[in-house]
Structures are given as C-alpha cells and as structure tokens.
Amino acid sequence: MRSEAATGAAPVDVPDADPTSRGAPVRLFIWAFHVALPLLGLWLLLQRPQLDMTWEHHPAHFWLVLSVAMVNVALGLRMSEAARRRSDARLFLVSLAFLASAGFLFLHALATPGVLLSGPNAGFVVATPVGLFIASVFAAASSISFTPRGSAVVMRYQAVARGGLLLLLLTWAVASLLDLPLLHTPPSAQEAHGPFAGLAITGVILYVVAAVRYYLLYRRRPAVMLISVITAFVLLGEAMIAVVMSRNWHAAWWEWHLLMAAGFGFVAYSAYVQYQREGAARGLFNSITLEQTVRRIDEEYATALEALTSAMHRQEDAGWTEAEMALIISGLARRFGLTEGQVGILGRAAEALAHERDQIRRLDALVAVGNETRVIVREPELLRRMVARIAEGLGRDSLRVGLLVDGRMTFPADLSTGDGWGAGGASDSTIDRALSSLRSVPAGDGLLVLPLTVKDRPAGVVEVRRPAGGFAERDHSLLASLVSQLSIALENARLYDQIDVLFRQYISPDVATALLADPSQAALGGAVVEVSALFADLRGFTTFAERVSPQEVVAMLNRYFGLAAPCVLDQGGTVVQFIGDALLALFNAPARQPDHALRAARAGLAMQRAIDSVVADNAGWPRFRIGINTGPAVVGNIGSLQMRSFNATGDAINVAARLESVAQPGQVVIGGQTGAAIRDVADLVPLGDLQVKGRRDLVTAYVLTGLHERAEPVDPTGTPA
C-alpha cells in the first residue's frame, strides 16, 4: 500500500495521478509548453533587439538575487540534512546541485558593482555559469539509480564533497571581494563566448539527462516533489542558455535571474505546501530518494502502522483514556519520525486495518463454525468446540451460551469465554424478548443477546459482551450468522442423538454406526464373508408361554434378551435379529474380526452364565440352548426397496441353527470349524459327526464347556488388544 505517509510526498494536484492514463499526454504537453515559454521569450528578445531593453539598478539586483540565493541555500542545506538522516545518495547529490547553483548565485550577488565592490569584476560575470555547470554535474549524477553499495560509497564521502564545495565557494568569495587576480578584471564578450558556450552546451545536456531520468522515475511513483525537481532542472538549463546569449543588464540578462528564481521557488513552494499538509519538515523530500530508501521508508511506516494497530487493540483491552493513547501515539511519532499529518493518516489506516482484521477473523470463525456443523459429535462436545471457534473470531469480546432445559435458562460454565460474567449478563426480561422475537436484542453496556433456535423454536441464547461497548450494524449481521450456524449445529446434534438412540434400539450399534457414517451401505445386496454365527433359543418356551400370561412372557423375554444382548455386544458381535424366543448374532460382520470364532465362544458362555442367576431365582423359567458355527455366508441388506434388514444367509447360518437344536438347555454346541479355530484354548466334549435336519453331509460337533485362554483386553471392533 502506497499512501502520502508511505511516500512522504503530497498527492499530485491533478485529477488523475496515474501518468499512464489518457490524460497524462495532455498534462505533459501543457507542462512542456509552459517551460518552453522562457526560451521562446529569449529568442524573441534576441531577434528583436529593440525589445531587449536595458534596466540597470545595482541595489535592486543585489538584494533581489541575494535573498533568492540565501533562501535556496537554506533549501539545499535542508535537503542535505535529510539525505544524511536517510543515508541516501540521490537526495544528497540533489542537495549539492541546489547548493552549488544557489551558492554561486549568492557570489554573483556579492559581486554586484557599486554595492560591496566599486566596479565590475570577473566574479560578477563568471560565477553564475560556473555554478550552473557544477550543479548540472551533480544533477545528472543524482539521476543514477545507485545500488545500496554505491549509495553507501557516495555517503561515505559526503563530508568531503560538502566541504570541497564550501571551500570552493569561500575561496571564490575571497578572490572576488578582494579583487584578486583571475577575478579582478571582467572578460570581454569575445573572451567569454567560447568557454561559456562550451559550459552551456555540456550543462544543458546534463540537465536534460537528469530531467528525463527523473521523469521516468515520476512515471513509476508520481509525486509533486519529483515534478518540482524536474521543472527546476529544466529551468536551470534554460537559465544557462540565457546566461551565455544575453548582455548584462538587458531584459534577456534579467530573464536568467528570473528562471533561476522560478526553479528554486518551484521546489521551495512544493516543500512549503507539503509542510503545511504534513505539519513537519521531516519527510518532505522522501519521494526523491532511491528505491531502496523508499522501500525502507515503507517498511518503517508499515511497522508504525502495526504498532499503532496493536496500541488500538490494547487500548480496547486495557481501557486506556484518550490522553494515555495520545502519549503512546506521540511516542510512536518520535520513534518513527512521523509528522502530525502522517500520524493522522496512519491512525485512520490503523483503525481501518484493525476493523478489517477483526472482520477477517470473524469471517474465518464463521467458516470454521460452518465446518463444525458437519461434524457428528454429542451435543456437549459440539457446543464446547463451537464456542471456542466463535471466541477465536470475536477476539476481545466475551461470550457465553445459555440453554433452555425444562423451560429454565441455564448457563453452563464450560460454555463461556472472557471475563465479566460473574456479575451476570442480560436481565430475564431482555432474554425473554430475544426468545419471543427470535431476534438479537441490545442489552446496553456493550451487551448483545442473540437467540438460539432448534426447528424454529427457542432453544437458548448467546450473550456477547464488548469491552469497548457498542456493536455496529455489520457486527449484528455477522454475529447473527455465527449464532445461526450454532443453531444449525445444535439442531443437527440433537437430531443425530435422536436417530442414534432410535437406530440402536432396533439394530446393532455396529450396523447403526456404519449406516450413519455411510448411508449408501443400506443398499440391497451383500458379500460373501466368513462369519461365526451364534444362534440361541429357549428350550421349553412354548410350554412356559401356555402357563403364564402374555405380559409375563414379554417380561421374561425382555429380561433374558436384556442380559444376552450385552454379552454379544461386549465381544464386538452384531445382533442381527430377535425371532420370538430366539436370537441370531454374527461375528466378523459388519466389522472385521480375525478372532471371530473365539469371540462367539466367549459370548455364548457369557450368555449361559448370565441366565443362570435368573433361572435360580425363577423356577420353571426356560433356559437358553446355543449353537455356534463358522463358515462362509452372504452378509448384507436383505428385503425390499420399502423395507430391509441387515442379515446373513447360507449353510453356515443354517448349521448354527441345527446345532442349537442339538444342544441341551444351558449348553453351547459348536461346529467343527469353530472348534478347530479355538481348540488351543477351549474345553471341548466331542459329540461326533451328527446328521442334522435338512443337510445331507454329517456335521462335526462339540459341547463347549469352558475357555482357558490368557486373560487379555478385547477391542470390540477388532482384534484382541
């Protein structure tokens, strides 16, 4: 970002500061026409000698030229000081150009005949062209784009250059005022023409080179001071032409005095205007400096802007008074060398930057909160995460969330951020207004109350407290968006809880989790998977049901299944279905379990142990008989488009059912493949090869009486830990 403060220059006083725009050629033509007018006038005076009138007034010449020279020596010294402070070679060489031209003009004034000297001498005639020539050398050198190393070399010898110029001026003054040889006799017109013409041609070329190079610089970074320097160099070049071609005390001779005064005056006036605008002299000539200096100045102002922005944030946090803030700003101004105008500009920029950063942070929080709404977690965890996200975006603002529980508003301690809630937030009436209107309600003292909704019904409130007090309209809109996202997340969390509870009441938790994570898994179809199927039913259930009421039957089944299902789930099994008094469970589906046979065996024995205590207290209640078999089965969703269930089909499932029918009450009978998988840790009683109903081949069977495996924790979704 480049601003007045960043460049140290006043803005160009033209409608369009972009030199590449369509209006630039017109402005360039107008500027060139005006600076060419003096040459046109000089040509006219030389072509029409009768117009080249004579006016010889020595005291007027002395005081006029002396005052112009002194003012511009002061201007050159100011530039030189700025160059020393910035260690900038370009600005230093420009200052030498002004000091040389103004210094020798000062010597020309001192040598005015009839004032300090009785008559004319060479110093009066020669001083100005010599000074203009020396100035042209410095002007052309200043237009060079020095590297940092080159600039450092020039600045290393600045004292030598400045001292050498001063010594030359002093020597010239002594020789001129004391009428010493070389300067005591004025040269004739013929004697002066040759050397003067050579100086003039060389000097004009050097001034043109400098002006062109500075114009190219102006195109890259427009500034009034650059235009002033370009104009001054052009006018000094024209003055050099007039010096050579004019006769003393004639109109053309007076013209070069006016040209030099105009060149100096243009720069001085631009500096004055910028001083009025900035409020201080520091930084008046920053726009003339080298690129690396401009970058360094920009970095300084950027650092100052950051420091001022931080100070503004700390002011809001600490509650500094305006007087305390003014002291901080004045300290920053001294540290970075800022003028009053620049401090004002930076203050406005810092305020805008602070607002912009706050807005970006809040928009980031809005995006983060939107992302959180897609995360399926329980309500308490979700709210904690989202409150943390919103708090990051609000920065210094305090935040707390209230939830409606059984018609009463509660403010959980872990759903608040910032200080100041110990004294309480909004009044009950304010909260009621926000809930009844479902709109944000200011509560005064920098407090805003926004309603939380679930299915367009009040669910709670969000209270935001701003230390500095007051919320702009854009703050209302952004906070409303944040709270709206929070409402959506809260509604999603509660809906997920409802669906999750509903799913897990009717299907296995593993199946419910898989469907919630990927609903496409509910599509009809399946895959062949090796499973261990556990089939259990109650022996003597029909007789028991005939003796008791239906209510007692249902109570008994709920009691038994309430004990049996956890035994399956604890081993990572999936309860596929309840069929009357029977239960079918699968292991290794849908989650893969390399030790599924062992898991099924554990679950079967655990079920029988759980039922033992119930039967002991309820004489005549039937007992489970359990069959377990391992083998391939088609596992997936079976049914229709309207209704389906997760199930398994295949010979392995049928054999498990047949083994269950072979078992006695309280027994667990397993198939041969299951027995082979757990043989090393199982106590088995062989039943031999059995002929089971519906199957041609014999089935090897065992009674599982116990397991003597090494005790180790079990991960319900995978292998033993």
N, C-alpha and C positions, 0 to 999 in steps of 0.2 A: 504494500500500500504506500503510495507516494502522496504526501499532503504538503501544505505550506510548512508545517512543522518539520516534516521529514526532509525537505529540501532547503529549508532556511530562507526561501525566497517568497516574495509576494506573488500572488497569481497574476498571470498575464491579463492586462486590462483590455481584452478583446473578446468578442462573443464566443469564439471557438479557439481554445488554446492548442488544438491539435494542428501542428504545422503541415500534416499530410492531408488535411481536409481540403474541400473545394475552395474555401475562402482564402487559403494560405497564399496562392499565387497573386491574388489581388492585393493582399496586405504587403507582400514582398515588393510588388510594383510601386505601391504608394510610398513605402519606406525608401526605396531606391530613388524615386523621383525627388523626394524631399532632400536627401543627402546629396543629390546631383545638382540641386539648385545653386549652391555656392560656386561650383565650377562654372556653371552657365553664367553667373554674375561676373566671375573673374574674367571669363572670355569676353564678355560684353565690354567690361571696363578697359581691357587691353586693346580691343578692336576699335573702341570709340574713346580716344584719349581725352576728348573734351568732357566725357563723363567721369573720368578718373580725377576727381577734384582733390585739392590739397587742403588738409587741416592739420596744422602743426601747433599743438598745445602741450608743452612738455610736462607741466604739473599734472594735467589730467591723465596723460599717458602713464606717468609714474604711479599715481595712486590706483588707477584702474587695474593696470597689469599687476602691480604688487599685491593688491587684495585678492585677485583671481589666483595668482600663484600660491599665495600663503594658504588659502582655503584648500587648494588641491594638493599641496604638500601635506597638509593635515589628513586629507583623504588617503593619500598614499601611505602615510605612517599607520593609519588605522588598518589598511589592508595588510601591511607588513606584520602588524601585531597579530592579526587574525591568522595569517599564514604561519607564523611561529607557533601559535597555540595549536593549530591543526597539523603542523608539520607537513604542509602542502606546498610542493614546489611550484605548481602553476600559479597559485594565488600570490606567492612570493615574487615571481617574475612579473606578474601584472603590476604588483605594487612598485617594483623597480621602474617599470615603464612610466607609471604616473609620477613617481618621484623624480625621474630624470627629466621628463618634459616640463613638469611644473617647476623643478629646481632651476633649470636653465632659463625658463621664462622669468623666474624671480631675479636671476642675474641680469637678464635683459632690462628689467625694470630698474634695477640699481644703477645701470649704466646710462640711464636717460640723460641726455645733455641738459645742462643748466639746472640740475637738481642737486645731486651729490658731486657731479663732475662739471667742470666748466665747459667742456666741449665734447663732441662725439669721439668715440674710440672704437677699436675693432670689437671689443666685448659687446657693445651695443648691437653691432651688425651680425656677428657670428654666433652669439650664444644660443639663439633660438634654433637655427638649423642644426647645430651640433647636438643640442638637447633632443630635438625631434628624431634625429638619426639614432642616437643611443637608445631612445625609447622604442624605436621600431625594432631594434635588435632584441630587446627584452620582450616586446610584444610577440614577435614571431617565435621566440624560444618558449614563451608561456603556452603557445598553442599545441606544443608537443604533448602527446599522451605518455607521460613518464610512467615507467613501471615502478612498483614500490621501492626497488633498489635504486633506480635512477633518481627518484624523488628524494630518497634519503641522502644520496650523494650531493644533490643541489643544496639541500637544507644543511648539510654538514658545513658548507662554505658560505652560508648566508651572512654571517658576520663579516667575512672578508669582502663579499660583494657589496654589502650595505656600507661598510667602512670605506671601501675603494671609491664608491660613488660620492660619499660625503667628502672625502679628501679631494676629489677632483673639483667638486663644487666650491669648496673653501679656497683651493688654490686659484681657481678661476676668479673668484670674487676678489681675492687679494690683488691678483695681477691686474684686474680690470679697474678696481677702485684706486689703486696706487699708480695707474697708468704706466705699468711696467712694459718692457719690450715684448714684442709679439702681439700685444693687445692695445698699445697706446696709439697706433695710427690706423684709422679705418681704411679698409681696402677699397680700391676703385671698383667701379662696376665691372670693368674688364677682368680685373684680378679675381673678383668673387664669382663670376659667372661659371667658370669651368668647374672648380671644386664644389660649388653649391649645386650645380646641375647633377654632378655625379652622386653627391649625397642624396639629393632629392629623388633621383630615379631608384637608387638602391632602397632608400627608406620607404618610398611608396610601394615598391614591390613587397617589402617585408610587411608593411601594414595590410596590404591586400591579402597576403598569405594568412596572416593572423585572423583577419576578419572572416575569410572563407572558412577556415578551420573552426572558428568559434560558431559560425552559423551552422555547420554540420553538427556541432555539439548541441546547439539550441534545438535542432530538429529531434534529437534524442531525448532531451529533457528541457522543455521550454521553461524559461524564467525571465522575468523583467531585467534582472541584473545582467544576464548574458546579452540581451538586446542592447542594454546601455553600453556595455564594453565594446560590442561590435560597432555601434554608432560612434563611440569615442575614437576607436582606431581609424575608422573611415574619415572622420573629421580631422584627425591629426595628420593623416596622409594628404588630405586636401590642403591643410594649412601649410604643409611642407612645399607643395607646388606653388602656393601663393607667395611664400617667403622668397623663392627663387625668382619668380617672374614679376614681382611688384617693386615699386620705388618708394623709398622712405617717405612717410607722412602723406602718401596718396591714399585714395579710397581703397585700392586693391591691397595696399600695405596694412591698412586698418582691418581689412577683411580677415587676414590670417589670425589677427588677435582675437577677433570675434569667433572664428572657427575653433580655436583652442579653448576659449572660454565656454563655448557651447558644448564641446566634447567633454570637458571636465564637469560642466554644470549638469549635463545629462546624467552622468554617473552619480554625482552628488545628490541630485533631485530624487533619483530612483532609490538611493540609500535612505534619504530622508523619508520618503513615502513608506518604505518598508519599516523604518524605525517607528514611525507613527503607528503602523499596523501591528508590529510585534511588541512594541513597548520597551525595547532594549536594543543596544548596538550589537550584541553578541549574535553571530549567525547571519549578519547582513550579507556576507559575501560567500556563503556556503555553496551557492549554486554555481560559482565559478570554479570550484575545486575539481581535483582529479576524481576519476571514477571510484578509486579505492577509498578516497576520503568520503565521498558521498555514501558509499556502502557503510562505512564506519559510522557516519552520522545517522543513517537509517537504523543501524543496529542500536545505537545509543537511544534513539527515540523509541525503538521497539522495546528496549529494556525499561525505559522510563514508563512506557505505556503499561507494560506488565506490572511494574512496581505500583503504579497508580491504581490499576485494576485490583491488585491484591489489597492495597490500602483501603479501597472502597468496600471490598468484601469484609475486611477486618473491622471496618467502621460499623457495618451492619451487625457483625457478631458481638463486638465489644461495646457497641452503643456510644462511640465517640461523639463528642459535640462538634459543632461546626468550627469552633476555634481550634480544637485539637486537630481536626482534619486539615485546617489551614496551615498549621505548623508543619504537619507532615508534608503537605504539598510544597511549601516553601523550601523544606529540606531537600525534596526531590529536585526542585528547580535549581538550587545551588549545586547539587551533586552532578546534574546533567547539563548545567549551563542553559537552562530554559528561560525564555522570555515570558512576560505575562501573557502575550498572545498565544505563544506555543503551549503554555500551561493550560490556557483555556481550551485550545484545540484538543490537546491530549486528554483533558478532563472529559470533554464531550465524547471523544473517541473511546476512552476507558469505560465511560458509562454505557456506550453502545456495545462495546466488546463484552462487558460484564453481562448485559442483558442477553446478548447473542449466545454467550457460553451457557448461561442459565437455561436459555431456550433449547439449545442443542442437548444439554444434559437431560432436560425433561423429555425431549423427544426421544432420546436414547432410552430413557426409562419407560416411555410409552411402548416402544418396540420390544423392550425386554419383558414388560408385563404382558404384552400380547403373545410373546413366545411362551411365557409361563402358563397361559391359559390352555396350551396344547398338552401340558404335562399332566398325566393322570396320577395324582397323589391324594392322600387323605386330606380332609379339609383343614385341620390344624396346621399341618406341614405346609400346605399350599398357601395359606394366609401368611404364615411367617415368611415364606420366601418372597411373596409378592409385596409385603410391607417393606422388606429390606430393599427390593428393587425400586419401589416408589421413593423410599427415603433417599436412595442414591441420587435420584433425579431432582428431588426437592432441595438438596443441599442443606442450607441452614435452617430451613423450615422444619418445625416439629410436626409429628404425625401420630395419630392413634386411631384405632379401629374399634368401634363398638358393634356388638352383635345382639340381635333380638333372640332371647332364649325364654320360651314360655311367656312371651308377652312383656318381658322385662329387658331393659338395655343393660348389658354388661360390657365392661372394657377390660379384656384380658391384658395382663401386664406384659406378656411377650408380644403383643400387637401394638406397641407404641415405640416411637423413637423421639429423641430430643429431650430437652428439659422443659420444665414448667407445667407438667400435668399433675404435679402433686396438689396444686391448688384447684384442680378441676378444670373442665373445659366449658363447653356451652351449657346453658341452662336447659332444664327439661322442656320448657316451652319452645325454645329455639329448635331443639331436636324434634319435637312433635311437629313443628311447622315444616321442617325439612322432610320428615317422613310422610306427612299428609299431602304435601305438594309434589313430592319426589323431585325437588329442585334444590340447588345449592342456596344456602341462607347465610348471609354475613352475620356474625355474632358480635361484631365490634372488637376493638382492641386487637386487630390483626388476626382474627379467628374466622375461619370459614367452615361451615358444616355442609357436607355433601351426603346424599342418601345412597345406601347400598340396596340393590333390589335383586330378588330372585323370582323369575316368572312375573315380572312387573308388580311384585308385591314387596313392601318394605322388609328388609332383612337386617338392617343395621345402618350405621353412619360412619363416615370418615371425617375426622376433625383435623384441620391443618392450621397451624399457628405460625405466623410470620413475625420474626423478631422486629423487623423494621416497621411492620404494620402496613396494612393495605394490600389489596390484590387488584391488579389491572384486569381489563376485560379479557385479554389473552390468557391471563392466569386462570380465570374462571373456566375458559374453554378447555385449556389443557388439563386442568385438574378434573374437570368433568369427564374428559376422555379417559384419564387414568382410572378414575373410580368406576366408569362404565366397564372397562376391561376387568377390573377387580370383581365387579358384579357378575360378569360372564364366567370368570374362573370359579367363583363361588357356586354359581348355578351348576356348572359342569361337575364340580367336585361332589356336590350333593346328589346330582343325578347319577354319577358314577357309583356313589355309595349305595344308592337305592337299587341300581341294576346289579351291582356286585352281590349285594345281600340276596336279591331275588334269584340270581343265577346260582349262587352257591347253595341255596336251599333246594334246588331242583336237579342240579347236575354236579358232578365232581368239581372241586375247586381247580384242579389242573385243566379240565376242559373249559371251565369258565374263564380262567386267565388267558388261555390260548385264544378263545373267541374274542375276548375284549381287546387283546393285542392285535389280532388279525382276523377280522370278521369273515374274510374270504375262506377261512378254514371251515366254515359252516356249509360249504358247498357239498352237494351229494357226491358220494364216491368214497374210495378208500384205497389202502395199500396193504400188501402182504407183509406182515411183521411177525417175528417170533415173539409170543407172549406167554406169560404164565397166567392162566385163568383160575380164579377161585370161585367155586360155586357152593353156596350154603343154603340149607333149608331146615325147617323144624320137623323132626320126626314126631308123629302123633298130633300134628296141628289140627287135623280135621276133627278128631275125637274131642280135643280140647275145646274147639270152637262150638261144638254141639252142646257142651255142658254149661257154657258161660254166655253172658250177654254180649252183643256186638261191641258195646262200649269197652268191656273188659278185654275183648280180643284186640281192639285197636290200642288200648293202653299197654297190653303185653308186647305187641309188635313194636310200638314206639320205644318201649323200654329196651328190648333186645337190639333193635337196629341202632338205637342211640349209643349202645355200647360197642356194637360190631363195626359201625362205620368208622369211628376214630381209629380202631385197630388197623384198618386198611389204609386210612389216610396217613397215619404215623409212619407207615413204611413206604409212602410215596405212591400207593396204589390209587386206581380210579374206580369208584363205584359206578358201574355202568347203569344198573337198574335194580329196582326192587320189584319182584314179581310175587305178589301175595305174601307168603311167608318165606320166600326165597330171595337171595341176594347174589348178584354177579359182579365180580370185581376183576379188573385187569391190571397187570404189572408189565412195564415196558411200553405202555401206550397211555396217553399220547407222548409223555416224556420218556426218553430212552434211559434204560437202567441195565447195565451189563449183568448185575446180580439179581435179576428179577425173580428167578426161581427161589432164591433164599429169602427174598422179601416176602413173597407169597407164603412161604412156610412159616415165617415169623408171624405174619398177620393171622394165619389160620390158628396157630397155637394160642396167640393172644386172645382171639375171639372166644375160644373154648374156656380159657381161664376167666375171662370177664363174665361169661354166662354162669360159671359155677356158683358164684356168690349169689346170683339172682335165684337160681333154682333151689339153693339151700334155704332161702327164705320163703319160697313159694312152691310148696309141694304140689305136684301134679302138673307143673308147667313143662312144656316140651323142651327138648334140648336141640342144639344145632348138630347137624352132621355136615361135614365139609369135604369136598373133593377138589383137588388141585392137579392141574395138568399143564405141561409145557409143550408148545409146538407152534407151527405157523397158523396164522389166521388173517382174514381180511378185516382190517380195522379202519373205521371211518364213519361217515354220516349216512345213515340208512333211513329211508322214509319217502316222503313226497315233497313237492315244492311248498305245500302249505304247512307240513309238519314233519319233523325229522328228529332223530336222536343219534347220539354217539354210541356205537355198538361194535361188536365183533362177531364174526361168523366163521365157521369152519370146523373141521374134525376135532381140532384141539379143544374147542369150546364144548362140543358135544361129549367128548370123552370126560371132561371135567364134571359135567352133569351126571354122567353114568357112574363115575367114581363116587360122587356124593351119594348116589342111591345105594351103593355097596356099603358105605360107612355105617357104623353103628352110632347111636346118639352119643355125643361127646368125642367122637373120633375125627381124625384128619387123615384121609386116604389120598395118597399122591400117586401120579403115574410114573412110568419108568424113566422118562426123560427128565422129569423133575427130580426123581431120586438120584439119577446119575449126576445131576448138577450139584446136589448138596450132600452127596454121600459122605464126604470127609468130615462133615460137622453135624450130621443128623443121626438120630437113633431111629432105626427103621425095623419094622417087623414085616417080612415078606408075606404077601398074600398069594404069590404065584401068578400064573397067567390066567386071566379071567376072561370069560365070554360075557360081553356086555350087550345089552339090548341095542339092536339097530346097527351093530358093527360085526363084520364077518371075521376080521382078524382078532386074535386074542390081545388082551391089554395086560401088561405087567403092572402090578400094583403093590404098594407098601402102605402100612399104617405108620404114620409119623408120630412118634411118642415124645420126642424132645430134640433140642439142639444144644450142642456143647461147643459152640463157636466162641472165639475170643471176643470178649465184650468190646465194642467199638462204636463210636457215634455214627449215626446214619444221616446222610443228606437226603431228604425226601424226594429231591428231583434228580438225583444222580447216584453215583457210586458211593460206597461207604467212605466216610471222611478219613 
